[in-house]
Amino acid sequence: MSSAEDHSTIAFIGLGAMGKPMVANLAANLVRRGIVIRAYDIADGPAQELQTNFPDVIQEASSAKTAVSDATVVFTMLPESSHVRSVYLDPDSGIASTLGPDSAKILIDCSTIDTATSLHVKSEVSKIAPRSFFYDCPVSVLARKFSRVQQIGAVKGTIAFFMGCSPADTNLSRLKDLLLKMGSQAIPCGGPSLGLAAKLSNNYLSGIITIATSEAMDMGMRAGIDRTILASVFASGTAQNRQCDVFNPVPNVCPQAPSSNGYRGGFRVELMKKDMGLAIAMARQVGAKNVLGMSGLGVYTAASAAEDCMGLDSRVVYRYLGGKESS
C-alpha cells in the first residue's frame, strides 16, 4: 500500500494549537477519497468544530480508545511525556488496550517528549502488537517560510516532520504520503527515537543561538551601532544565523518577527524551557558534554517566570537580558 487511499480510517488524538490545524490540513487533502478521520481531544470543542468544517471526512470520537478502534493509522500530538504514556499505555483507556497480536496499525507520535519515553512506548506496543509500527515524528516550523505565529505553519502546511525511521523503512512511502498532506517536508532521521533526537538537538541549538544573538545585539547597540546596521553586519559575516535574519529578538529589525509584535505569537518561552530541559537530559543520557546547556536553561527558566516575559515568544529573552527595545 502506498497512497492515502489505502487508509480507510485514520485516528488523530490531540487537537491543540498544532494538532487541530494539522487535522484540518489532512482532511482538506483527503476530501472525496472515502477516508474517515476520527478526531479526539480531552477538551470540548476542537473535534466538534473540525467535524462541522469537514463533515464528509471528520468524525468526533468520544475517547482515544474509540477513535483508534478500527483505525489503520493513528496520529498523536500531545503536550508532555506523561500524556503520551497515558494515551498509549493506560491499561483501560490507552491505545495499547485496543491492540492484539494480529493488529497491524501505524502509530505516529508527533509530540515533543523525551527519547526514553518514546522508546518505552514503542517497546510496549511491539510486545502487544508485533505487526504494528510506532514512530516518533515531532514537528518544526520551517524558518524560511516564517509566519508571525508558529501554529500558522501548521495551518498553512509548512511544517517539517522529523521522522524516527530509516530512509529504507518499508513504511516510508506510506508515512510521507500522509505527512506531506500536513506539512512540506518529512525527513527520515535514521531510526527509533532519532526524530526526537533531531528535534531536541535543533531546538537546543536554536535556543542557544537566540541567547547569543540577544547578547550580541545588545552589546553592539550599547556601543552605539544602529540595530539594523548591526543585524546586517551579522548577516554579512561569520555570525550569520536564522535567529538574527528572520526572528531577530530586537524589535523593529525584522518587521514580521514576534519581537516586532510585542513578542506575541511565535514559540512560547515556556516551550523553549521545556525543550532545552529535554535536550540537556538527552545529552546526559548519550554522554554529550553541553557546556552552555545549563546556562541557557537557566535563562529560559527565569524568563518563563518573569511577569513581563511569561507566555510570550522565546525571543523575549532579549527583554529579560535587559536589551533596549524602543528605537
Residue, then its C-alpha position, 0 to 999 in steps of 0.5 A: m500500500s502506498s497512497a492515502e487511499d489505502h487508509s480507510t480510517i485514520a485516528f488523530i488524538g490531540l487537537g491543540a494549537m498544532g494538532k487541530p490545524m494539522v487535522a484540518n490540513l489532512a482532511a482538506n487533502l483527503v476530501r472525496r477519497g472515502i477516508v474517515i478521520r476520527a478526531y479526539d481531544i480531552a477538551d470540548g470543542p476542537a473535534q466538534e468544530l473540525q467535524t462541522n468544517f469537514p463533515d464528509v471526512i471528520q468524525e468526533a470520537s468520544s475517547a482515544k480508545t474509540a477513535v483508534s478502534d478500527a483505525t489503520v493509522v493513528f496520529t498523536m500530538l500531545p503536550e508532555s511525556s506523561h500524556v503520551r504514556s497515558v494515551y498509549l499505555d493506560p491499561d483501560s483507556g490507552i491505545a495499547s488496550t485496543l491492540g492484539p497480536d494480529s493488529a497491524k496499525i501505524l502509530i505516529d507520535c508527533s509530540t515533543i517528549d523525551t527519547a526514553t519515553s518514546l522508546h518505552v512506548k514503542s517497546e510496549v506496543s511491539k510486545i502487544a502488537p508485533r505487526s504494528f509500527f510506532y514512530d516518533c515524528p515531532v514537528s518544526v516550523l520551517a524558518r524560511k517560510f516564517s509566519r508571525v505565529q508558529q501554529i500558522g505553519a501548521v495551518k498553512g502546511t509548512i511544517a517539517f516532520f522529523m521522522g524516527c525511521s530509516p530512509a529504507d523503512t518499508n513504511l516510508s512511502r506510506l508515512k510521507d504520503l500522509l505527512l506531506k498532506m500536513g506539512s512540506q517536508a518529512i525527513p527520515c532521521g535514521g531510526p527509533s527515537l532519532g526524530l526526537a533526537a533531531k528535534l531536541s538537538n535543533n531546538y537546543l541549538s536554536g535556543i542557544i543561538t537566540i541567547a547569543t544573538s540577544e547578547a550580541m545585539d545588545m552589546g553592539m547597540r550599547a556601543g552605539i551601532d544602529r540595530t539594523i546596521l548591526a543585524s546586517v553586519f551579522a548577516s554579512g559575516t561569520a555570525q550569520n544565523r536564522q535567529c538574527d535574519v528572520f526572528n531577530p529578538v530586537p524589535n523593529v529589525c525584522p518587521q514580521a518577527p514576534s519581537s516586532n509584535g510585542y513578542r506575541g505569537g511565535f514559540r512560547v518561552e515556556l516551550m523553549k524551557k521545556d525543550m532545552g530541559l529535554a535536550i540537556a537530559m538527552a545529552r546526559q543520557v548519550g554522554a554529550k558534554n553541553v557546556l552552555g546547556m545549563s546556562g541557557l536553561g537557566v535563562y529560559t527558566a527565569a524568563s518563563a517566570a518573569e511577569d513581563c516575559m511569561g507566555l510570550d515568544s522565546r525571543v523575549v529573552y532579549r527583554y529579560l537580558g535587559g536589551k533596549e527595545s524602543s528605537 
